[in-house]
């Protein structure tokens, strides 16, 4: 998936810029990328691998965005 690559690039080039605004508070690309990497690592540690299925039932929220990127990232972690 290209999602995780675009987030990593944004984190490198625009680290302190706002990626998300949650309840009036900005979340930087760097902070979002770090959170996504931690979630991806946790998914991989729990045995999720490329080709596995994971259902997400969340409202349109920052957690949903984090999980979409993390699922893409966990597949990349497994393929290395």
N, C-alpha and C positions, 0 to 999 in steps of 0.2 A: 504494500500500500504506500502511496505517496504521502499520506497524511503525516506520518511521523517524520519524514524527511523535511517537509515544509516547516514543521514546528521546530525542528532542530536548527534549520537555517535561520528562521526568524529569531530564535533564541541567541544565536551567534551575532547576528547583525543588528538586532533591535532589542537587546536584552532588557532594557529598562522601560521600553514602551508598553503601553497597555494592550494586553491580549484580550482580556475580558473585564467587564465591570460588573461587580457583584454588590448589590445593595449600596451603590454609590462609591464603592472602593475598587480601585483598579488592581488587577492582577497582572504582573509583568509577564512577558514571554519567557523570561528566565525562570520565574517561579512556576509558571504553568508547565514548562518543560521538565523541571525537576520533579514536580508532583506526578506527571505522566510517567516518567522513567521509574519512579518508585512503585507506582501501581503496576506497570508492565513487569517489573522484576518480581513483584508479589504474585502476579498471575503465572509467570513462568515457574516460580518456586512451588506453586500449587499444582504444577503438571500440565498447565494449558500449553498446547503446542499448535503449530501451523496446521490448519485444517480442522481444528476443534471448533465446536459451536458454543457460543455464549449468548444468552438472551439478556437484553437490557430493557427494562421497563421503568423508565424515568421520564419526568417532565423535561421540557427544554430548560436545562439548567447547566451550571458549570460542571457539575458531576457527570452529566451526560457527555459533555465535550471531553472531559478528562478520560472517561472510559473508552470512548471511541478511539482516541489517540493511543491509549494504553493497550488496547486489544491489537491494534496494528503494530505497536512496538513490541508486544510480547511475542508475536509471530516472528518478528525480526530477530529478537533475542534467541529464539529457538533455532533459527536457521543458521546462526553463526557457528 
